[in-house]
Amino acid sequence: MNAALKQIRLIKRIDRLIRLKATGSPIEFASKLDISKATLHRTILAMKELDAPIIFDIKSNSYLYLNEVIFKFGFHANTSSDYNLDTKPKYKRKKIKKNIPVPENETGMF
């Protein structure tokens, strides 16, 4: 299996267990996921870099989200009527000016 797909599936599993408030300590959580504690920490760090508001709550001995978030990855049906592959891009290329004179140097030569 592709490494990127493995990482995405792991993030989905971590997300699900955090939502269920069923992570336990880092060691317990890593064991539930059948990964090392170091892999768990690296993956959580990657999730935080993607703006996941994850914290470890000492009182509940579990990872939690500070606020409600959704992790979504994949292709989903687009219901927008604005989406059309046949339309031209909304940007225009800048025209390059040709034959721009080079300023003369002190000797009067180009």
Beta strands, then each sheet from edge to edge (+ up, - down):
strand 1: 54-57
strand 2: 62-65
sheet 1: 1+ 2-
end
